[in-house]
Amino acid sequence: MDIKEIQNLIKFVAKSGASEVKLEMDDIKITIKTGGDDKVDGVTYVQQMPVAPQVSQQQPQTSVATSQVQSELGTSDDNSKYVTIKSPIIGTFYRKPSPDKPVFVEVGKSIKEGDVLCVIEAMKLFNEIESEISGKIVKILVDDSSPVEYDQPLFLVDPS
């Protein structure tokens, strides 16, 4: 490992927000710490973050769930006939493929299985979120360019 690779590693760690990274190879051991020793809670938090993607990978890749619609959106019987399309990943929600293009879907638009509904950016990668059901978009639950969490409701779809 040369000095340029070490410098790039230091820049990457600083940008990532991690407070400490240890790297051990056959002939070299590197520990990079950012900030002071008073950030012990930050170390614990960073160590727990990789657990979430591992859990999501073990979960089936289903972004459509009919259960919990009432608990997510209140106990209204009116919403019970709708299917909620949820975010399969953490990232930034975009309704269009690029700023100069039209939105993927609008309220009232009919969709079919495999149609792209939105894009979620995660770590500079743009992931197209496709519909797993056919139906009609009833409501868009997230604003454009908003951060979304794993399993957060994005769309309400009337499957009838």
LINDA-V813233 format. One line per field, one symbol per residue. psi: psi as a letter, one per 30 degrees, with the letter a starting at -180 (. if undefined). A space follows every 10 residues. Layout:
# LINDA-V813233
psi->???
This chain:
# LINDA-V813233
psi->kleeeeeeee eeeefffkfk kkkkaegkkk kkkkaafghe eeeeeeffef eeeeefefkk hkgkkflgee eegagkfeff flkkklkflk akkkflflfg lllellkfkk llkfkkeakk kjhgkjjkjl kglkakkekj fklkgkkllk gkkelkkjf.
